[in-house]
């Protein structure tokens, strides 16, 4: 018995995209026309597709099930009894253009085609037999308003757009159960370390489908470099006396748990160790603005005249005609503003009062 399915047509799918039938590259698929169930490669191939052809704007194919496979035998029975009627294509290397306000996949590569319970393309259903039951049809809803929400969900899950319902559901289940694949775990680490962006994460997940081993080796190397960078920052902070060596494991755990930005903010709030020799070697009457900033910042806050006097002194020493205001630092020492956020805020406030 032949089981002919519409594999794809040019209706708007659940992702709000039209897949041009003539733009689907069939060459590789025809050499290996695998039939899966719901795009699940881990469950294995349950059959093959035959008599794959294009009629009008429809891509058609006949499902031949592997009855030596338990899942293949099970799905065949459901198809024959009318409980499963839909197919769904798996495409890669998709090129999307906006045509008359509709996102259109003008080019794609077909890599597999599955029997599906709920396809992205509601018209991808089993064709009726001349004397059999009629296949149900579902009208495509207007989902243009849902595209932004869908993109937000995929961004949150670090998945590329477009994607399949099955992938999204599996990602949500993993999130709910707290179980992630090795690929997802490594990507989450890389995102915390800020060694990759969310866009990178989407591309990497796509890469992982091609060759999981190569992907894991690559992203683990990226994360090891980031961990090495964190270790170097910790070593520098210890040498500056920001914290003790005995606390380094706790700081490292914090960096891994909360990410590189929170780690850097923590380091910025930990003051450098004050060396007694620095205070002894330079009498207080000879202290510069930097001495006060490092050893007695509260005096600068409480004594505005002292602060202004030191600013003027530094300005004269640098050959300037006035104090080091916001403009001066922006032109001559922007790094100081980055290293001293409180001072930067004070200068901004003073500048706004002019």
Secondary structure, 3 states (H helix, E strand, C coil): CCCEEEEECCCECCCCEEECHHHEECHHHHHCCEEEECCCCCCCCCEEEEEEEEECCEEEEEEEECCCCHHHHHHHHHHHCCCCCEEEEEEEEEEEEEECCEEEEEEEEEEEEEEECCCCCCCCEECCCCCCCCCCCCCCCCCHHHHHHHHHHHHHCCCCCCCCHHHHHHHHHHHHHCCCCHHHHHHHHHHHHCCCCHHHHHHHHHHHHHCHHHHHHHHHHHHHHHHHHHHHHHHHHHHCCCCCHHHHHHHHHHHHHHCHHHHHHHHHHCCCCCCHHHHHHCCHHHCCHHHHHHHCHHHHHHCHHHHHHHHHHHHHHCCCCCCCCHHHHHHHCHHHHHHCHHHHHHHHHHHHCC
